[in-house]
Amino acid sequence: MTETSTVLITGASAGIGAAYAERFARRGHDLVLVARNKARLEVLSEQLRKEHGVAVDVLQADVTNTDDLAAVETRLRDDDRIGILVNNAGASLAGTFVDQAASDIAQLIALNATAVARLASAVAPRFIKAGSGAIINVSSVVGLAPEFGMSVYGATKAFVTFLSQGLSLELGPKGIYVQAVLPAATRTELWQLVGIDVNTLPAVMEVGELVDAALAGFDKREPVTIPPLHDAAQWDAYQAARQAMIPGFAQVHAAERYRSAS
């Protein structure tokens, strides 16, 4: 189903989402583009129709809005043409944790985590019934590195990576491919929105290169794709170390180091 299926992309009006739209259109896929900025979506959709001859539907939605999110869920449940979901919509917050308002934190979690899980949940039953389909979740290397100091953003991206890995184990045997894509710093509007000049960062990947690498991982059916990681053995070692701990979690007694000496 994924070879020529329609692709639904959230956060499609700019940056990574727009690049995914162009790359999938280039591959001959029809598109459903989802974002808040309808004017930008219309410009992009017209360009893609003209350049690639694909059908493009525009669905204006803010996936942190309950009604808008429900509309996207309905489209995913009901439109049998959609065989690929790209969960790309996301944002970050300026400042440190203590500087961030509780309402802004809640909004970020709704966008980066809740919407990702709900949209995957909306489409998965139909994919299972069809025995095929793909879900691409755009996460971040920040979710692996609390040292970066982006506590809430990183936590949401850790959620996305974990969710993707869990769904890969659950849905993979049913014919559904789930990919987590973990960019590092990428040249998008996200930086401007949090008050950072992207040109001051030491290493920034261009959006096109990021998406091309992510799609190379998609074609290889990688469960986790980390475009900036040159030494793939490091990820393999990380996974092996994590998995080596699993047998030790099933214990009747606490570890010796936690037992009272009295």
Order of alpha helices (4+ residues) and beta strands (2+ residues): beta-alpha-beta-alpha-beta-alpha-beta-alpha-alpha-beta-alpha-beta-alpha-alpha-beta-alpha
